[in-house]
Amino acid sequence: MTDDAERAAEYEALERSSAITQSTRSMRKRSLVSLTHCLECGEKIPEKRRQAEPGCELCVKCKSWEEKGGSFWP
């Protein structure tokens, strides 16, 4: 039977691992370069979007379409 100290240690290890994973993702995302023009429609991606969403490849309209399940390719 697991005692409280062991459960607490397991929980702490899981929380630490989760925090490290999130931090790594955040650092990786900040280092990405956004495109200047949308891959789908070719419209210019506004600078504010490029800064807010590092690594973006789609304009807001096309990204919204994609997230709603729209398909760009037949």
C-alpha positions in Angstrom: 0.0 0.0 0.0 1.3 3.4 -1.0 1.6 6.0 1.8 0.9 9.7 1.6 4.6 10.6 1.2 5.0 8.3 -1.8 1.9 9.7 -3.5 3.1 13.2 -2.8 6.5 12.5 -4.4 4.8 10.9 -7.4 2.5 13.9 -7.8 5.5 16.3 -7.5 7.4 14.4 -10.2 4.4 14.5 -12.5 3.9 18.3 -11.9 7.6 19.0 -12.5 7.7 17.0 -15.7 4.6 18.8 -17.0 6.1 22.2 -16.2 9.3 21.3 -18.0 7.4 20.1 -21.0 5.3 23.3 -21.2 8.4 25.5 -20.8 10.2 23.6 -23.6 7.2 24.0 -25.9 7.0 27.7 -25.1 10.7 28.2 -25.8 10.5 26.3 -29.1 7.5 28.3 -30.2 9.2 31.6 -29.5 12.1 30.7 -31.7 9.8 29.9 -34.7 9.7 32.4 -37.6 6.2 33.3 -38.9 5.6 33.6 -42.6 4.8 37.0 -44.1 2.1 35.7 -46.4 -0.6 33.0 -45.9 0.2 29.6 -47.4 -3.4 29.2 -48.5 -4.8 32.5 -49.8 -1.5 34.4 -50.2 -2.7 37.4 -48.2 -0.2 39.3 -46.1 -0.2 38.2 -42.5 -0.3 41.3 -40.2 2.8 41.9 -38.1 0.7 41.8 -34.8 -0.4 38.3 -35.7 3.1 37.2 -36.6 4.4 38.4 -33.2 1.5 37.0 -31.2 1.6 33.6 -32.9 5.3 32.7 -33.7 5.6 30.2 -36.5 2.2 31.0 -38.0 1.7 30.0 -41.6 -2.0 31.0 -42.1 -3.9 34.3 -41.9 -6.6 34.5 -39.3 -9.4 33.8 -41.8 -7.7 30.6 -43.1 -6.6 29.4 -39.7 -10.2 29.9 -38.5 -11.5 27.9 -41.4 -8.9 25.1 -40.7 -9.9 24.9 -37.0 -13.5 24.6 -37.9 -12.7 21.5 -39.9 -12.5 23.1 -43.3 -10.3 21.4 -45.8 -8.0 23.3 -48.2 -7.2 20.2 -50.3 -9.8 18.0 -52.0 
